[in-house]
Amino acid sequence: QVQLVESGGGLVQPGGSLSVSCAASGRVFTMGWYRQAPGKQRELVANIESGGTTKYADSVKGRFTISRDNAKNTVYLQMNSLKPEDTAVYYCTAKNGPYRYWGQGTQVTVSS
């Protein structure tokens, strides 16, 4: 029903910055980002409700900022002060009531 299309990602040095975005094809109420590193479980990075309330994983607080444009059904994740442990595939997600949607994932690699 709802398709999520991600953009961004790439290779960045430790301490650098990167931004990823995700556009939904329809209206969604809650949007967020998860990430999954090889051999690790997928974990919540940040979440934002339609009213603007945000939630961050402790590991990214103060470094990452999630935002959204409700008119465009788009969510953004600005990642600053990146660390090697931030390396993962980042997945966009969205919820409408009981429905959950996932993006295809975008690779973020933090390495010197």
Buried (B, 14 or more C-beta within 10 A) or exposed (E): EBEBEBEBBEEBEEEEEBEBBBBBEEEBEBBBBBBBBEEEEBEBBBBBBEEEEBEBBEEBEEBBBBBBEBEEBBBBBBBBEBEEEBBBBBBBBBBBEEEEBBBEBBEBBBEE
